[in-house]
Amino acid sequence: MPISPSSSAQAAREGVARQLRELRQDAGLSVTQLAAKCGWHHAKTSRIENAKTPPSARDIRDWCETCDAPARAADLIAASRHAETLYTEWRRRVRTGLRQLQDSYVQLYRATRVFRVYSPTLVPGLVQTEGYASALLSANARLLDVPDDGAEAAAARVERSQVIREPGHRCLLLIEESALYFQLGNSDAMAAQLGHLLSVGALPAVSLGIIPLATRERALWPQETFHVYDDTLVSVELLSAQVNITQPSEIGLYLTAFEQLRSMAAYGADARALITKAIDALD
């Protein structure tokens, strides 16, 4: 796996690498000596210690055994696995199907009290209709060259999104106006999606903001799609992967960006007017 662009992921890898290096040093072993005892090339030891290559569970067990610290293995394996979950390629996430990916978020959604979502190109998943979601997920399946279970995944996404109607959850959505014009599916599916936005935007627990194309002197330029779950996790969607950010300083940056983007958005009647304008443009 390539080094993640997220400093959260890289910092977690470096933490594991540092602990392994300290174990080697405490055992009085050189890089070459440890490699010889573990049965691999010394370059592998250097790559692991410099967080260039993530160690396998077997690598960590062998390392700890060689350094007379077998009791450290379990915690280090857990830390290494956590580091690798901070950056996950979509192809790995959808190996067992797009529907399974939707279901994997249910627990997180139910545990989240405040959702903050910013999307410059798409209607957010929390408020997608089945037709819109099916077109989007099927397109993703074709891009990733995986089996297309887009229709089933779309049904699971809509079912999962009912959480915004349950007590104890609040949803703050920000959408760039341009996202209202990027058509997914046929005109009827897109019209249904935009009509659904009008409905969910009126829900008490939903705050729907739309940043107009005509905004002058923007406080912040358009960003990548990101989700903030409470104040503890940020998920950033890249073309090839999902980056999960857990460092408080980085989460704080995304919260600041969200508020700056939010300051430019239209709400209420003004937001509804922008959606209605996009519906009229479908004719």
PALUMDO-418494 format. One record per atom (N, C-alpha, C): x, y, z. Coordinates in pm, whole numbers, padded with zeros to 5 digits, always signed. Layout:
<atoms>
XYZ ...
</atoms>
This chain:
<atoms>
+00084-00119+00000 +00000+00000+00000 +00088+00124+00000 +00056+00225-00083 +00136+00346-00087 +00120+00425+00042 +00217+00511+00068 +00208+00596+00187 +00088+00687+00174 +00009+00693+00278 -00113+00772+00277 -00083+00921+00272 -00168+00999+00200 -00152+01144+00203 -00197+01204+00336 -00259+01123+00419 -00304+01174+00549 -00193+01164+00651 -00163+01274+00717 -00059+01269+00819 -00104+01187+00940 -00237+01171+00959 -00285+01084+01066 -00239+00941+01043 -00257+00893+00921 -00217+00756+00890 -00067+00740+00901 +00008+00836+00847 +00153+00824+00849 +00206+00836+00992 +00147+00922+01072 +00191+00936+01211 +00168+00806+01288 +00057+00738+01260 +00030+00610+01327 +00132+00505+01285 +00167+00501+01156 +00269+00407+01108 +00404+00435+01174 +00437+00564+01181 +00566+00601+01239 +00573+00565+01387 +00458+00571+01457 +00457+00531+01596 +00490+00385+01615 +00434+00299+01529 +00466+00156+01535 +00613+00135+01500 +00660+00202+01395 +00799+00187+01352 +00896+00229+01462 +00864+00336+01531 +00952+00385+01639 +00962+00283+01752 +00850+00223+01788 +00852+00123+01896 +00932+00000+01857 +00922-00041+01731 +01000-00156+01685 +01150-00123+01686 +01183-00003+01643 +01324+00038+01643 +01380+00040+01785 +01301+00092+01879 +01346+00098+02018 +01364-00043+02076 +01277-00136+02038 +01294-00274+02084 +01426-00332+02035 +01458-00306+01908 +01584-00356+01852 +01703-00296+01925 +01697-00166+01946 +01808-00098+02013 +01824-00146+02157 +01712-00163+02227 +01718-00210+02366 +01776-00352+02374 +01755-00430+02267 +01809-00566+02264 +01956-00569+02223 +02012-00452+02188 +02153-00444+02149 +02181-00504+02014 +02082-00502+01924 +02098-00560+01791 +02110-00451+01685 +02197-00476+01587 +02206-00386+01472 +02094-00422+01374 +02074-00338+01276 +01975-00365+01171 +02006-00498+01103 +02133-00519+01072 +02173-00642+01003 +02156-00765+01092 +02189-00751+01219 +02176-00864+01310 +02030-00906+01328 +01942-00809+01345 +01801-00843+01360 +01749-00911+01234 +01787-00857+01118 +01741-00916+00993 +01788-01061+00981 +01912-01087+01016 +01965-01223+01006 +01890-01319+01097 +01859-01275+01218 +01788-01360+01314 +01643-01384+01269 +01584-01286+01202 +01445-01300+01155 +01436-01371+01020 +01550-01382+00951 +01551-01451+00823 +01507-01368+00705 +01533-01237+00710 +01501-01154+00594 +01617-01058+00567 +01609-00986+00455 +01715-00894+00414 +01716-00771+00506 +01835-00717+00532 +01844-00601+00622 +01767-00480+00570 +01749-00472+00437 +01674-00359+00381 +01529-00359+00429 +01476-00478+00454 +01339-00487+00504 +01329-00425+00643 +01428-00451+00727 +01429-00392+00860 +01430-00240+00851 +01513-00187+00763 +01522-00041+00746 +01389+00016+00697 +01325-00052+00602 +01197-00001+00550 +01090+00000+00659 +01089-00103+00743 +00991-00108+00851 +01018+00003+00953 +01146+00020+00991 +01181+00120+01093 +01159+00263+01044 +01161+00282+00913 +01139+00415+00856 +00996+00434+00807 +00907+00340+00845 +00764+00347+00812 +00740+00353+00662 +00830+00291+00586 +00812+00283+00442 +00731+00160+00402 +00743+00054+00482 +00671-00071+00457 +00600-00112+00585 +00467-00132+00581 +00398-00177+00702 +00433-00322+00733 +00467-00354+00858 +00501-00491+00893 +00376-00578+00901 +00391-00705+00865 +00281-00798+00882 +00275-00842+01028 +00166-00910+01065 +00156-00962+01201 +00271-01059+01230 +00306-01141+01131 +00417-01236+01148 +00549-01162+01166 +00569-01053+01089 +00691-00974+01103 +00705-00921+01247 +00595-00871+01301 +00599-00814+01436 +00626-00922+01540 +00563-01037+01525 +00588-01147+01620 +00734-01190+01617 +00790-01206+01495 +00929-01247+01482 +01022-01141+01542 +00990-01017+01517 +01071-00904+01568 +01074-00906+01720 +00955-00918+01780 +00946-00918+01926 +01014-01040+01988 +00998-01155+01927 +01065-01276+01976 +01216-01258+01972 +01266-01204+01863 +01410-01184+01846 +01465-01086+01949 +01382-00989+01988 +01426-00888+02085 +01389-00926+02229 +01350-01051+02250 +01313-01099+02384 +01200-01018+02445 +01104-00980+02361 +00989-00904+02410 +00860-00957+02348 +00834-01086+02358 +00714-01143+02293 +00584-01086+02345 +00583-01037+02468 +00460-00982+02525 +00416-00852+02457 +00509-00788+02386 +00476-00661+02318 +00406-00684+02184 +00408-00804+02134 +00361-00831+01999 +00214-00797+01979 +00129-00841+02069 -00016-00822+02049 -00052-00674+02036 +00001-00590+02125 -00031-00447+02119 +00023-00384+01992 +00142-00422+01951 +00201-00365+01829 +00125-00409+01705 +00080-00532+01702 -00001-00579+01588 -00130-00500+01580 -00194-00478+01696 -00318-00400+01697 -00295-00258+01651 -00185-00198+01695 -00153-00060+01655 -00124-00052+01506 -00055-00153+01452 -00024-00154+01309 -00150-00169+01226 -00240-00254+01270 -00366-00272+01196 -00448-00144+01200 -00449-00075+01313 -00521+00052+01322 -00463+00153+01225 -00331+00160+01216 -00267+00254+01124 -00310+00230+00981 -00323+00103+00944 -00358+00071+00805 -00505+00098+00776 -00592+00102+00879 -00733+00133+00853 -00754+00282+00828 -00655+00365+00860 -00669+00508+00837 -00665+00543+00689 -00614+00453+00607 -00609+00474+00462 -00646+00341+00398 -00762+00335+00334 -00808+00209+00278 -00851+00228+00134 -00792+00152+00044 -00828+00160-00097 -00971+00111-00116 -01047+00179-00205 -01185+00140-00229 -01195-00004-00278 -01099-00048-00362 -01107-00185-00412 -01103-00286-00298 -01026-00256-00194 -01023-00344-00077 -01154-00338-00002 -01216-00219+00005 -01341-00204+00080 -01456-00275+00013 -01453-00287-00122 -01569-00342-00193 -01546-00483-00245 -01442-00550-00193 -01416-00686-00239 -01536-00778-00218 -01612-00754-00112 -01727-00839-00083 -01858-00773-00125 -01849-00667-00206 -01969-00605-00260 -01996-00465-00208 -02064-00387-00292 -02098-00250-00255 -02203-00247-00144 -02292-00344-00143 -02392-00347-00036 -02324-00367+00099 -02228-00457+00105 -02158-00482+00231 -02091-00355+00281 -02039-00273+00188 -01976-00146+00226 -02077-00055+00293 -02199-00047+00239 -02303+00036+00300 -02337-00014+00441 -02351-00145+00454 -02387-00203+00584 -02278-00180+00688 -02152-00168+00642 -02040-00154+00736 -02044-00022+00811 -02124+00075+00761 -02131+00206+00826 -02243+00217+00927 -02331+00117+00934 -02451+00130+01017 -02417+00161+01163 -02322+00088+01220 -02288+00109+01360 -02234+00250+01384 -02148+00298+01294 -02093+00433+01306 -02205+00537+01298 -02298+00519+01204 -02406+00615+01188 -02495+00620+01312 -02523+00504+01368 -02610+00500+01486 -02542+00564+01607 -02410+00555+01613 -02336+00610+01726 -02312+00759+01714 -02325+00815+01592 -02295+00956+01568 -02414+01043+01605 -02388+01147+01680 -02493+01240+01718 -02503+01357+01620 -02388+01408+01575 -02387+01521+01482 -02306+01483+01358 -02373+01485+01243 -02307+01463+01114 -02280+01598+01050 -02159+01617+01003 -02128+01734+00921 -02075+01681+00789 -02140+01718+00680 -02103+01665+00549 -02088+01781+00451 -01976+01782+00380 -01955+01880+00274 -01930+01805+00144 -02004+01843+00038 -01986+01778-00091 -01989+01880-00204 -01883+01886-00283 -01879+01981-00394 -01939+01927-00524 -01959+01795-00532 -01996+01736-00662 -02120+01647-00658 -02158+01597-00541 -02267+01502-00532 -02365+01540-00421 -02489+01494-00437 -02582+01499-00325 -02530+01401-00220 -02515+01441-00094 -02459+01352+00008 -02539+01222+00025 -02467+01115+00057 -02529+00984+00070 -02642+00980+00171 -02633+01060+00276 -02737+01061+00380 -02873+01103+00327 -02877+01173+00214 -03005+01222+00160 -03023+01183+00014 -02958+01075-00028 -02975+01027-00165 -03100+00942-00178 -03163+00948-00295 -03273+00860-00327 -03216+00730-00384 -03301+00628-00392 -03255+00498-00440 -03210+00505-00586 -03283+00578-00669 -03246+00587-00810 -03114+00657-00832 -03093+00768-00762 -02969+00845-00772 -02852+00762-00720 -02872+00700-00602 -02765+00620-00541 -02730+00500-00628 -02830+00437-00689 -02804+00321-00775 -02718+00359-00894 -02748+00473-00957 -02668+00519-01071 -02525+00550-01028 -02511+00613-00912 -02378+00648-00862 -02297+00523-00827 -02356+00432-00753 -02283+00314-00707 -02249+00220-00822 -02337+00211-00920 -02306+00128-01037 -02190+00188-01116 -02187+00321-01125 -02075+00386-01193 -01945+00359-01117 -01951+00361-00983 -01832+00331-00903 -01785+00188-00927 -01880+00095-00937 -01844-00045-00960 -01773-00061-01093 -01821+00009-01194 -01755+00000-01326 -01615+00059-01320 -01600+00171-01250 -01469+00235-01240 -01369+00145-01168 -01415+00082-01060 -01327-00003-00979 -01314-00143-01036 -01393-00173-01140 -01390-00304-01204 -01421-00414-01103 -01533-00395-01031 -01581-00495-00935 -01724-00531-00973 -01776-00644-00925 -01914-00682-00955 -02012-00571-00916 -02111-00549-01002 -02205-00439-00982 -02329-00487-00907 -02336-00456-00779 -02458-00479-00702 -02513-00343-00657 -02506-00247-00751 -02545-00110-00721 -02687-00095-00673 -02780-00170-00731 -02920-00158-00690 -02940-00203-00545 -02880-00315-00510 -02891-00364-00373 -02820-00270-00276 -02704-00218-00318 -02630-00125-00233 -02708+00004-00212 -02777+00051-00318 -02856+00173-00307 -02969+00156-00207 -03035+00040-00210 -03143+00013-00114 -03088+00013+00028 -02969-00045+00046 -02907-00048+00179 -02869+00092+00223 -02822+00175+00129 -02784+00314+00163 -02905+00393+00209 -03016+00379+00138 -03138+00453+00175 -03188+00406+00311 -03185+00275+00333 -03228+00222+00463 -03138+00273+00575 -03008+00273+00551 -02913+00320+00651 -02935+00468+00683 -02975+00545+00583 -02991+00689+00599 -03113+00729+00681 -03198+00634+00713 -03315+00665+00795 -03274+00714+00933 -03146+00696+00966 -03097+00740+01097 -03121+00889+01119 -03123+00968+01010 -03142+01113+01028 -03283+01147+01073 -03374+01051+01066 -03512+01072+01110 -03533+01021+01253 -03430+00961+01309 -03442+00906+01444 -03400+01011+01547 -03460+01007+01666 -03423+01104+01771 -03276+01091+01810 -03217+01204+01846 -03080+01202+01895 -02974+01224+01790 -03016+01254+01665 -02919+01277+01558 -02946+01413+01492 -02838+01482+01456 -02849+01610+01385 -02758+01604+01263 -02806+01656+01152 -02733+01644+01026 -02713+01782+00964 -02588+01825+00951 -02553+01953+00889 -02493+01923+00753 -02563+01961+00647 -02521+01931+00510 -02485+02058+00436 -02372+02054+00366 -02330+02164+00279 -02304+02108+00139 -02367+02170+00040 -02353+02124-00098 -02320+02245-00185 -02223+02229-00272 -02200+02333-00374 -02315+02328-00474 -02362+02442-00518 -02475+02446-00611 -02450+02362-00736 -02326+02356-00781 -02294+02280-00902 -02335+02133-00890 -02334+02079-00768 -02370+01939-00748 -02515+01913-00788 -02599+02017-00787 -02738+02001-00824 -02756+01980-00974 -02652+02006-01051 -02661+01998-01197 -02584+01880-01257 -02506+01810-01177 -02434+01692-01226 -02532+01575-01224 -02585+01540-01341 -02693+01443-01348 -02643+01300-01338 -02700+01226-01244 -02675+01083-01229 -02807+01012-01254 -02805+00910-01341 -02930+00846-01380 -03002+00931-01483 -03126+00895-01514 -03201+00971-01614 -03264+01095-01550 -03334+01173-01631 -03392+01299-01582 -03493+01276-01471 -03571+01167-01482 -03671+01139-01379 -03604+01110-01245 -03493+01031-01249 -03421+00998-01126 -03361+01124-01064 -03309+01211-01150 -03249+01335-01098 -03355+01427-01041 -03471+01435-01108 -03579+01518-01057 -03629+01466-00922 -03636+01334-00910 -03679+01274-00783 -03578+01306-00672 -03450+01304-00708 -03347+01334-00608 -03356+01479-00561 -03372+01569-00654 -03380+01710-00617 -03508+01738-00538 -03617+01671-00575 -03740+01686-00499 -03725+01633-00357 -03650+01524-00343 -03624+01468-00210 -03544+01566-00126 -03452+01637-00188 -03376+01739-00114 -03468+01845-00055 -03568+01884-00132 -03664+01982-00080 -03734+01929+00044 -03764+01798+00044 -03836+01738+00157 -03748+01724+00280 -03629+01666+00262 -03544+01640+00379 -03487+01770+00435 -03474+01872+00351 -03425+02000+00400 -03519+02064+00500 -03644+02018+00501 -03743+02072+00595 -03749+01995+00726 -03675+01885+00736 -03677+01807+00860 -03612+01887+00973 -03666+01880+01092 -03612+01958+01205 -03466+01929+01236 -03425+01804+01216 -03288+01765+01252 -03188+01789+01140 -03235+01840+01026 -03147+01858+00910 -03129+02007+00881 -03002+02046+00866 -02968+02181+00821 -02905+02167+00683 -02974+02213+00580 -02927+02200+00443 -02882+02335+00390 -02753+02347+00364 -02699+02469+00308 -02645+02445+00168 -02671+02538+00078 -02622+02528-00059 -02538+02652-00089 -02416+02630-00131 -02325+02740-00161 -02346+02782-00306 -02400+02901-00331 -02434+02943-00468 -02311+02956-00558 -02331+02920-00684 -02225+02940-00783 -02185+03087-00793 -02281+03174-00768 -02258+03318-00785 -02190+03381-00664 -02149+03302-00566 -02084+03358-00447 -01959+03435-00487 -01949+03557-00441 -01833+03640-00470 -01739+03643-00351 -01612+03651-00380 -01509+03657-00275 -01532+03548-00172 -01524+03423-00220 -01546+03309-00132 -01451+03311-00012 -01503+03274+00102 -01419+03264+00221 -01322+03148+00209 -01361+03044+00132 -01278+02926+00113 -01315+02862-00020 -01215+02818-00094 -01237+02753-00223 -01300+02615-00202 -01360+02556-00306 -01419+02422-00293 -01316+02319-00248 -01358+02231-00158 -01270+02130-00101 -01310+01990-00149 -01234+01890-00104 -01271+01752-00129 -01394+01716-00044 -01468+01614-00087 -01581+01567-00008 -01531+01515+00126 -01595+01561+00235 -01556+01508+00365 -01676+01498+00458 -01667+01402+00551 -01768+01379+00653 -01702+01393+00790 -01766+01463+00880 -01718+01473+01017 -01822+01404+01107 -01777+01303+01179 -01865+01230+01270 -01838+01281+01412 -01939+01352+01467 -01920+01423+01594 -01792+01505+01582 -01705+01501+01680 -01577+01574+01671 -01461+01477+01682 -01483+01350+01643 -01382+01248+01669 -01326+01181+01544 -01394+01195+01431 -01348+01129+01309 -01385+01211+01188 -01289+01225+01095 -01315+01285+00964 -01284+01180+00859 -01376+01162+00767 -01356+01070+00655 -01351+01151+00527 -01241+01138+00453 -01220+01213+00328 -01224+01114+00212 -01303+01146+00111 -01319+01057-00002 -01228+01099-00118 -01134+01011-00153 -01049+01029-00270 -01098+00937-00381 -01047+00954-00502 -01088+00868-00612 -01055+00723-00586 -00938+00698-00528 -00892+00560-00512 -00908+00506-00371 -00931+00593-00274 -00927+00546-00135 -01007+00636-00043 -01028+00586+00077 -01088+00664+00185 -00981+00689+00290 -00968+00815+00331 -00873+00851+00434 -00950+00886+00560 -00921+00818+00669 -00983+00845+00798 -00885+00922+00885 -00930+01035+00935 -00844+01126+01012 -00891+01127+01157 -00797+01102+01247 -00831+01095+01389 -00750+01192+01475 -00647+01254+01420 -00569+01347+01500 -00652+01472+01531 -00662+01512+01658 -00745+01627+01695 -00712+01754+01619 -00583+01781+01593 -00546+01903+01522 -00600+01904+01380 -00598+01789+01314 -00650+01781+01178 -00802+01789+01177 -00866+01723+01274 -01011+01732+01284 -01052+01877+01304 -00976+01949+01388 -01003+02089+01411 -00995+02172+01284 -00901+02139+01197 -00887+02210+01070 -01010+02190+00983 -01060+02066+00978 -01179+02039+00898 -01302+02108+00957 -01311+02113+01089 -01424+02184+01152 -01419+02333+01120 -01299+02390+01119 -01283+02530+01083 -01324+02553+00938 -01278+02464+00849 -01313+02475+00707 -01465+02463+00689 -01526+02371+00763 -01671+02353+00750 -01745+02481+00787 -01703+02545+00894 -01770+02667+00936 -01749+02780+00834 -01631+02787+00774 -01608+02889+00672 -01693+02863+00549 -01704+02737+00509 -01790+02703+00395 -01936+02730+00429 -01971+02700+00553 -02110+02718+00598 -02151+02865+00594 -02055+02954+00617 -02086+03097+00620 -02127+03149+00483 -02095+03075+00378 -02128+03120+00243 -02258+03060+00190 -02317+02967+00263 -02430+02890+00211 -02563+02964+00222 -02655+02927+00133 -02793+02975+00139 -02875+02870+00212 -02971+02916+00291 -03055+02827+00370 -03202+02861+00349 -03288+02773+00397 -03431+02801+00394 -03485+02828+00255 -03561+02936+00243 -03625+02969+00115 -03521+02991+00005 -03407+03050+00039 -03304+03075-00062 -03247+02943-00115 -03226+02846-00025 -03176+02716-00068 -03280+02644-00153 -03407+02652-00112 -03513+02587-00189 -03523+02647-00329 -03501+02777-00340 -03506+02843-00471 -03396+02790-00563 -03278+02764-00507 -03168+02710-00588 -03199+02568-00634 -03261+02489-00547 -03298+02352-00586 -03407+02354-00692 -03506+02440-00674 -03615+02451-00773 -03561+02495-00908 -03464+02584-00907 -03402+02629-01031 -03334+02511-01102 -03268+02424-01026 -03203+02308-01086 -03307+02209-01141 -03420+02195-01072 -03527+02107-01123 -03581+02162-01255 -03603+02291-01261 -03654+02354-01384 -03556+02336-01499 -03428+02332-01470 -03327+02317-01575 -03328+02178-01638 -03394+02080-01571 -03403+01945-01628 -03501+01939-01744 -03595+02032-01751 -03699+02030-01857 -03639+02064-01992 
</atoms>
